[in-house]
Protein backbone atom coordinates (compact mmCIF):
# COMPACT_ATOMS: atom_id res chain seq x y z
CA UNK A 1 0.00 0.00 0.00
CA UNK A 2 2.82 2.42 0.86
CA UNK A 3 4.55 1.75 -2.45
CA UNK A 4 1.30 2.53 -4.27
CA UNK A 5 0.98 5.88 -2.48
CA UNK A 6 4.61 6.77 -3.25
CA UNK A 7 4.15 5.95 -6.94
CA UNK A 8 0.94 7.96 -7.12
CA UNK A 9 2.50 10.94 -5.34
CA UNK A 10 5.57 10.92 -7.57
CA UNK A 11 3.39 10.45 -10.65
CA UNK A 12 1.33 13.49 -9.71
CA UNK A 13 4.47 15.54 -9.01
CA UNK A 14 5.81 14.74 -12.48
CA UNK A 15 2.41 15.61 -13.93
CA UNK A 16 2.76 19.05 -12.31
CA UNK A 17 6.24 19.26 -13.86
CA UNK A 18 4.58 18.77 -17.26
CA UNK A 19 2.34 21.77 -16.71
CA UNK A 20 5.14 24.10 -15.64
CA UNK A 21 7.00 23.42 -18.90
CA UNK A 22 4.62 25.39 -21.11
CA UNK A 23 6.92 28.43 -21.14
CA UNK A 24 9.93 26.36 -22.20
CA UNK A 25 11.14 26.61 -25.82
CA UNK A 26 11.55 22.82 -26.02
CA UNK A 27 8.29 22.02 -24.27
CA UNK A 28 7.51 18.96 -26.44
CA UNK A 29 10.65 17.27 -25.16
CA UNK A 30 9.75 17.97 -21.54
CA UNK A 31 6.10 17.02 -21.94
CA UNK A 32 7.27 13.70 -23.31
CA UNK A 33 9.96 13.18 -20.65
CA UNK A 34 8.00 14.16 -17.57
CA UNK A 35 4.69 12.90 -18.99
CA UNK A 36 6.09 9.44 -19.66
CA UNK A 37 7.55 9.28 -16.15
CA UNK A 38 4.21 10.35 -14.72
CA UNK A 39 2.38 7.76 -16.80
CA UNK A 40 4.72 4.94 -15.81
CA UNK A 41 4.46 5.82 -12.12
CA UNK A 42 0.69 6.25 -12.04
CA UNK A 43 0.08 3.13 -14.13
CA UNK A 44 2.60 1.25 -11.97
CA UNK A 45 0.63 2.11 -8.85
CA UNK A 46 -2.22 -0.06 -10.10
CA UNK A 47 -0.67 -2.64 -12.43
CA UNK A 48 2.78 -3.98 -13.17
CA UNK A 49 4.52 -1.94 -15.86
CA UNK A 50 6.10 -4.09 -18.60
CA UNK A 51 9.85 -4.25 -18.14
CA UNK A 52 10.38 -3.18 -21.76
CA UNK A 53 8.52 0.08 -21.12
CA UNK A 54 10.61 0.81 -18.05
CA UNK A 55 13.83 -0.06 -19.89
CA UNK A 56 12.96 2.17 -22.85
CA UNK A 57 12.13 5.09 -20.54
CA UNK A 58 15.36 4.62 -18.58
CA UNK A 59 17.49 4.43 -21.74
CA UNK A 60 15.87 7.47 -23.41
CA UNK A 61 15.93 9.68 -20.31
CA UNK A 62 19.40 8.54 -19.27
CA UNK A 63 20.72 8.88 -22.81
CA UNK A 64 19.43 12.40 -23.24
CA UNK A 65 20.82 13.42 -19.86
CA UNK A 66 24.27 12.32 -21.00
CA UNK A 67 24.19 15.05 -23.67
CA UNK A 68 23.99 17.58 -20.82
CA UNK A 69 26.95 16.26 -18.84
CA UNK A 70 29.51 18.80 -20.19
CA UNK A 71 27.41 21.77 -19.05
CA UNK A 72 26.73 20.12 -15.70
CA UNK A 73 30.46 19.64 -15.13
CA UNK A 74 31.08 23.22 -16.25
CA UNK A 75 28.71 24.38 -13.51
CA UNK A 76 30.35 22.04 -10.99
CA UNK A 77 33.81 23.39 -11.84
CA UNK A 78 32.89 26.99 -11.00
CA UNK A 79 34.48 28.33 -7.85
CA UNK A 80 31.43 30.49 -7.21
CA UNK A 81 28.29 28.50 -7.91
CA UNK A 82 25.59 30.41 -9.72
CA UNK A 83 22.08 30.02 -8.40
CA UNK A 84 20.49 27.23 -10.48
CA UNK A 85 17.05 27.96 -9.06
CA UNK A 86 17.00 31.60 -10.14
CA UNK A 87 16.09 33.26 -13.41
CA UNK A 88 17.41 32.08 -16.73
CA UNK A 89 20.61 33.90 -17.66
CA UNK A 90 21.19 33.63 -21.40
CA UNK A 91 24.88 34.46 -21.05
CA UNK A 92 25.26 31.36 -18.86
CA UNK A 93 23.57 28.47 -20.70
CA UNK A 94 25.17 25.94 -18.36
CA UNK A 95 22.64 27.02 -15.70
CA UNK A 96 19.65 25.89 -17.77
CA UNK A 97 21.48 22.75 -18.91
CA UNK A 98 22.30 21.90 -15.29
CA UNK A 99 18.65 22.32 -14.34
CA UNK A 100 17.63 20.04 -17.20
CA UNK A 101 20.29 17.48 -16.27
CA UNK A 102 19.12 17.35 -12.65
CA UNK A 103 15.46 17.14 -13.70
CA UNK A 104 16.20 14.19 -15.98
CA UNK A 105 18.07 12.39 -13.23
CA UNK A 106 15.19 12.94 -10.81
CA UNK A 107 12.94 11.41 -13.48
CA UNK A 108 15.36 8.54 -14.09
CA UNK A 109 15.62 7.63 -10.42
CA UNK A 110 11.86 7.91 -9.95
CA UNK A 111 11.26 5.26 -12.60
CA UNK A 112 14.09 3.08 -11.37
ABEGO torsion letter per residue (X at the ends): XAAAAAAAAAAAAAAAAAAAAAABABAAAAAAAAAAAAAAAAAAAABBBBAAAAAAAAAAAAAAAAAAAAAAAAAAABABBBBAABBBBAABAAAAAAAAAAAAAAAAAAAX
